[in-house]
Amino acid sequence: MFSSSNPSLEKIRYYSNYFMVLVYLFLGALFFFTDIGINTFPSYRKEIGCTMMIYGAIRTLMTYRKNKREKNEHQG
């Protein structure tokens, strides 16, 4: 919807998708490998970190495929 109407919005969407991937991977690594959040999540900190890193990896794959598909649609 927005991608064909404004190239600036397309760039913002493109970079914000990858920024969110980095946020999930970074927060997941913080929870998994450090003691951050030990007071809030004393029992399931490692599980939360692992879940966030897995979600970041899945979101990376989904974002990559979506961008590749959109690029092919614009070319063909």
C-alpha positions in Angstrom: 0.0 0.0 0.0 2.6 2.6 1.1 5.5 1.1 -0.8 4.4 2.2 -4.2 3.2 5.7 -3.1 6.3 7.0 -1.4 9.9 5.7 -1.7 10.9 7.4 1.6 8.3 5.4 3.5 9.6 2.3 1.9 13.1 3.0 3.1 11.9 3.8 6.6 9.9 0.5 6.7 12.9 -1.4 5.3 15.4 -0.2 7.9 12.9 -0.3 10.8 12.3 -4.0 10.1 16.0 -4.8 10.4 16.3 -2.4 13.4 13.6 -4.4 15.2 15.5 -7.7 14.4 18.6 -6.2 16.0 16.6 -5.1 19.1 15.2 -8.6 19.6 18.5 -10.3 19.1 20.3 -7.8 21.4 17.7 -8.1 24.2 17.6 -11.9 23.9 21.4 -12.0 24.2 21.3 -9.7 27.2 18.8 -11.9 29.0 20.5 -15.1 28.0 24.1 -14.2 28.7 24.0 -11.6 31.5 22.2 -11.0 34.8 20.2 -8.1 33.5 16.6 -8.5 34.6 17.4 -11.0 37.3 15.1 -9.2 39.8 12.2 -9.1 37.4 12.6 -12.5 35.8 14.5 -14.7 38.4 13.3 -18.0 37.1 12.8 -17.8 33.4 15.5 -15.3 32.3 17.4 -17.8 30.1 14.2 -19.0 28.5 13.0 -15.5 27.7 16.4 -14.7 26.2 16.4 -17.8 24.1 12.8 -17.1 23.0 13.7 -13.6 22.0 16.8 -14.7 20.0 14.7 -17.4 18.2 12.0 -14.9 17.4 14.7 -12.5 16.1 16.1 -15.2 13.9 12.6 -16.0 12.5 11.8 -12.4 12.0 15.2 -12.0 10.1 14.2 -14.8 7.8 10.7 -13.4 7.2 11.9 -9.9 6.6 14.6 -11.1 4.2 12.1 -13.1 2.2 9.6 -10.3 2.1 12.2 -7.8 0.9 13.4 -10.3 -1.7 9.9 -10.9 -2.9 9.1 -7.2 -3.2 12.3 -6.6 -5.1 11.4 -9.3 -7.6 7.9 -7.9 -8.0 9.4 -4.5 -8.8 11.8 -5.9 -11.3 9.4 -8.3 -13.1 
